[in-house]
Amino acid sequence: MTRTTVVLISLFAMIAAACVAFGAYFAYATLLTANRTAVEARFAITAQRISSTGELASSLGIALAAQQTLTELVRREARIDPAVRAIDVTDERGRVLFSSDPARVGRDEMARPPDSVSRVMENDLEARIGRVIVHYDPVILAQGAKALADDLRAIAIPTLAAAAVATIAVGLLLAAALRRSLRRAADPNQWPEAARAALASVDAAHAAALTGHASANRGF
């Protein structure tokens, strides 16, 4: 009985700890996604400002490739946020026309570069004329992930320990209550009055049956 109790309590404690651990993991994954969304929303605002300027000039009849003022604009926007590595303005085919990094001008940029936020630029007819790409330093995401991991670790470890201890305590209390119930069940003197009366009637009926059986044997 004691061995079975210990095994069951240990099993329940491990299940409780596993539930806390999985909960912490899923919370971390959710918060990590939320952190990326918040960070990229910050750079999306920069991309929107630049694309709005380009689209306005396009609506006035200035082709995107001729908007030389975009060079200074993207450089100024890149200087505002130290987490921005470069800002590119490409044509509809993905060729970089203007960039905060002069070395990037003329190169072909992929549709969705890693660690970047982009916004499509359109003319008045909603035809695509180019794209603004804000490249950011991935360190900013790593720092956010580390901060989240540290915070969750500080919360999850004590919670996990508390859940295991609470499960063990509850298991011990239930085991003690079960042992008391078994002892009472084994001792008729501790049974309820109705149970003792039923036992007495059964004993009387059993004794009467034995007496009748003995008398019948003597008759033979």
N, C-alpha and C positions, 0 to 999 in steps of 0.2 A: 504493500500500500504506500509506504513512504517513498520507495523508489519511483513508483508510478506518479506520485504527486510531484516529486522533484522534476521528473521528465516533462510533465505537462506544464508546470510553471515555467520551466526554462524555454519550452516551445512557445508559449504565449508571450513571454518576454521578448524573444527574438522576433516574433511576428509584429509586436508593437514597435520595436526598434526599426524593423524593416519598413513599416508604414510611415514612420517619421522620416526615415532616410529618403524614401521615394517621394514623399511630399516635399521635402527640401529640394530634391533634384528638379522636380517639375516646376517648383516655384522659381528656382534659379534659371531654368530654361525660359520661362515666361518673362521674367524680369530682364534677362539678357536680350530677348527680342524687343522688349519695350525700350530698353536703353539704346539699342541700335536705331529703332524708329525715331526716338527723340533726337539723337545725334544727327541722323540724316535729315530730319525735318529742319534742323538749324541750317544745314548747307543748302537745302532745297529753297530756302528763302533767298539766298544769294543767287542761285541759278535763276530764280523767277525774276529778280530785279534786272539781271543782265538780259534775259530773253525778252522782257517787256520793252527794254530800250531798243533792242534790235528789231522787234516787231513793229514798234512805233515808227522807226526810221524807214522800214520796209513799206509801211502803209503810205509814207510820203514819197515813195518812188525811188528810194535809195537801195540798191541791191546790197545783199549782206556782205559780199566780198569787198564792196566799196566803203563800208562803214569803218574807216580807219580809227575813229574815236573809240571803238570797242577795245583797242589795244590798251589804252590808258585806263579804261573802265575796269577791265579784268585785272589789271595790275593793282589798281586801288582796292578793289574788292578782296584780292588775295592778301593784301597787307593788313586788312582789318582783322582777320582771324588767323592767329598763328597756327591753327590746326589745318589750314588749307595749304596743300602742297603745290597745286597749280589749278588754274581755271582755263579751259579751252572753249573756243567757239568754233564749231565745225560746220561745213556745208552739208547739204542733204546726203552726200555720199560718204561722209565721215572724215573728210580731209580737214585738218586743223587750219583755220584761216587766221585766228588771233589767239594768243595765249599769254598768260602772265609769265611763262617761261619761254623766251624767244627760241630756244632749241627745239621746242615742240612744234613750231609752225611748219606746215608742209607735210607733216607725217599723217598717216592714216590711223585713225583711232577706232578701236573695236566698239561694238554696239553698247556693251555694258562693261566697262572696265571695272576691275575689283577696287573696292574702297573708294567708291565715287557715287555722286548723285548727278543725274542729268535731267534736262528739261528740253522738250522739243520746241523749236521756234517755227511759227506758221505765218503765212501772209494773210491778207484779207479774205482770200478764197479758201482758207483753212488748208492750204497746201504746205507741206513741210519744206522749209527753206534751210534748216540747219538745226543745230543742237548746242546747248550749253552744258559742259561737263565740269563739275567741281570735284577735283581729286583731294581727298582728305587723308591725313596721317592716321593709319590704323592703330597707332599707339593710343589714341583717344578712346577707342573701343576696348582695347586691352586694359586700360586703366579703369574704365567703368566696370568691366567684368571682374577685375580683381577686387574692387571695392564691394561689389555685390557678393562675391564669394566670401570675403572676410565677414561681412555683416551676417550672411546666412549661416556661416560656420559658428559665429558667436551665439546665434539663436538656436541653431539646430542641435549642436552637441549637448548643451544643458537640457534641452527638451527631450532629446533621445534618452539621456541618462534618467531623467525624471519619469519618462514613460516606462522604461524598463523597471525602475525601482517600484513605481506604482503598481505595475502588473504583478511583480513578485509579491508585494505586500497584500494585494487583493487575493492572489492565489493562496498565500499562506493562511489568510483569514478564512477563505472558503474551505481549505483543507481542514483547518481546525474545526470549523462548524460541521463538516462532514464526519470527522472522527467522533465528535460529540453525539451526532445523530446516530451513528453506528453503535456507539456504546449504549445509548438509550434503547435502541432497537433490540440489542442483545439482552437487556435486563428488563424482564416483564414488570418488575416493581416500579419502573419509571414510565411505563406505558400509561396512556390516558385511561380514565375509569371505564369508558365504554369498551376499549380494547381488552382490558383485564377481565371485564365481565364476559366478553365473548370468548376469551381464552378459557375462563372457568367453565363456561357452558360446554365448550368443546371437550375439556378434560372430563367433565361429568358424563357426557355422552360416551366418551371413549371408555371410561371406567365401567359404565353400565353395559356396554357392549362386551367388555372382557368378562364381566360377571356372568352375563347370560351365556357366553360361550363356554365358560367353565362348568356352569350348571348342566348344560347340554351334554358335555363330555362325561360328567358323573352319571347321568342318566343311562348312558350306554355301558 
